[in-house]
């Protein structure tokens, strides 16, 4: 049983039927005999971008990190140190998940969050991977479309202030919730990145709209202040970065922190899987990488008279496996789910003598990107294949390659589309890799080669040819294969949405599985130098 004096504001069923203002109704604690003479310490443990990586181990500095049972052990260890603790997740708890979670519609991940008694969550873009209806089923419960079994949903509230139902013109979820600690109310406001419509399949978000995060936060901060709440926490699935000492903080969530209500005390970020631990305009801003490899441990001290935060501190804690014993309860849950999927995920399909990684070289190319697009071109028989880097979710280590590893690399189940594009459209699409804000999203390719010059402005492409060196002509038509996310203009590659004569093909994972099986010996894939930066 958790040692804390924090109770859930309302039941989820109540949230479905009551107006949003009811989200601050709290179950009362035992009466406090007298005011606490000293500030009340509250610990908030936050994760972001877990992505259902329940049984996946990663390496940081030569040490193994991650796994949900390791994360759970760390969280419970920290909980035991502070009487009043809240657990929060700032988006992408599910989606792009490992097979042990994804094959059961991510219910294993949500069951673990329930078991750990999480207190508040907000949405990320990947909560929309299977559309609004499936997302709402995961949160509030319903029959699993694959297994036919009933899932109870989560036992803690999801809040989101800036995702609006197009029909009702109201927030799809409660915009905020209030928790009570020793008679002091703490407000939590959630927001999701407005990038979501451009990085998910359009049909997934056709019934909702995403409003400006800062405006939504300020709107409900005002509501909370009218209710006497002076301690406000924001869960924002928005990106940013900072140095380890907090300096050089940049990104959208940092800009938001500068412009949101001064009454906000802490902002939990997410989305870009990075490190943040800094102070911005008097607000603590944190983000703890991703995949359960770290968590944010934030402490706030609240004056019981003014109900406001008088001091704060934060630490980003890496979940090193060699420093703690896996939590037995969570490990047993993972073991049970692994056993259910073992016959499928443990199938050995091939072998590789080198690590296949999505890490790109200076030109923007990776050997795993080369291999995946080769697989897609092979199965579709298109002249060219193109994939987005965000569709490559993990590396493949040297040695045996299992079905489960390939699923972890490409977990979305996107359908391959073969379409016709002119050479001019291909060139324009490649130029969309470089964004106005100075960022880039480098597509991975097969069947063509190009060079690019970073010093150019409107058109960075210097040369563009097919694989055999034949120039790609502006007015000639070529067959190009890509996943349906890209084909619909995803990741702001709007030029692809103009393709003609689309033909549906197999699922991208099946293309990768088939290609690995076809290899006659160990894979020795190196970067093929299809993309070359000349300046």
NORWO-V545711 format. One record per helix or strand. SS is the DSSP state (@ for helix, = for strand). FROM is the first residue (numbers start at 1). LEN is the number of residues. If there is no record, write none. Layout:
BEGIN
SS & FROM & LEN
SS & FROM & LEN
END
This chain:
BEGIN
= & 6 & 2
@ & 12 & 6
@ & 20 & 5
= & 40 & 8
= & 57 & 4
= & 63 & 4
@ & 68 & 12
= & 85 & 6
@ & 99 & 4
@ & 107 & 9
= & 120 & 3
@ & 125 & 4
@ & 131 & 10
= & 142 & 2
= & 150 & 2
= & 157 & 2
= & 163 & 3
= & 171 & 1
= & 176 & 6
= & 184 & 9
@ & 196 & 4
@ & 202 & 4
= & 208 & 3
@ & 213 & 14
= & 231 & 7
= & 241 & 1
= & 250 & 1
@ & 252 & 8
= & 264 & 5
= & 275 & 6
= & 283 & 6
= & 294 & 9
= & 309 & 10
= & 320 & 1
@ & 321 & 3
@ & 328 & 18
= & 348 & 5
= & 356 & 1
@ & 367 & 14
= & 384 & 4
@ & 389 & 3
= & 396 & 1
= & 399 & 4
@ & 403 & 7
= & 415 & 8
@ & 423 & 9
= & 434 & 1
= & 440 & 1
= & 444 & 3
= & 448 & 5
= & 461 & 6
= & 471 & 1
= & 477 & 7
@ & 484 & 4
@ & 490 & 3
@ & 494 & 5
= & 500 & 8
@ & 508 & 11
= & 523 & 1
= & 531 & 3
END
